[in-house]
Amino acid sequence: MIVFWKGKPRFASSPVLSAINGLNQSVSRGSSLDLQVRDAKRFLQRQRLEFKRMKRLKLHSTLDFGVASDRDAPMKFYRFYAGFLSHVAKAGVDLELSHYAVKRRDDV
């Protein structure tokens, strides 16, 4: 886990100062979005008291889901179900989806 504070660099080598308090915590090693959501829901349920504490400390948190797809795919759709979004909202956490276009083997 990495905690960062407003006015301090997020990383030791960064010249940029953070505009917010926050932290980075890996909650899943799942390769698919479904597995990541399952793990994140479990994490939010288990850590609900910590999320209340984070709100009191004015720490900012974001769940960032990393997904990959073939760069030639014309479009890709991702769905977050209401039950999961309810857990995210109760925890006071932002939700982010990071999309990574992956090269195919024949791309050079």
C-alpha positions, -999 to +999 in steps of 0.1 A: +000+000+000+012+035-008-002+065+011+003+100-002-005+134+013-016+167-002+014+189-008+039+161-009+051+140-038+031+108-044+064+090-052+099+097-040+111+104-075+082+126-085+087+164-088+049+169-088+031+175-055-002+158-049-033+179-048-051+154-025-046+129+003-049+093-008-035+058-012-028+031-037-038-005-027-040-035-049-072-054-042-071-080-070-048-100-092-077-110-114-071-109-152-107-104-161-130-075-151-155-100-135-128-113-112-115-079-103-151-067-095-156-099-073-124-092-054-131-055-050-166-062-036-151-086-011-124-060-002-150-032+003-171-054+025-142-066+047-127-031+050-159-010+055-147+003+089-114+014+074-133+033+046-153+051+073-119+061+089-106+072+056-136+095+052-129+111+086-092+116+076-103+131+043-083+105+024-093+101-013-098+066-027-104+053-062-110+018-074-092+015-107-100-015-129-074-022-155-087-040-186-070-049-218-083-056-253-070-061-288-062-026-302-081-036-334-114-041-316-136-013-328-155-011-295-156-027-261-182-025-234-179-029-197-207-031-172-207-025-134-238-039-118-259-018-094-252-041-064-215-035-068-219+002-074-239+004-041-209-010-022-186+015-040-210+044-031-214+033+005-176+032+009-173+067-006-149+055-033-145+067-068-146+043-097-122+044-126-116+021-157-082+021-172-082+006-207-050-008-222-048-015-259-027-046-263-006-053-294-013-086-312+016-109-318+018-100-355+020-062-347+056-050-350 
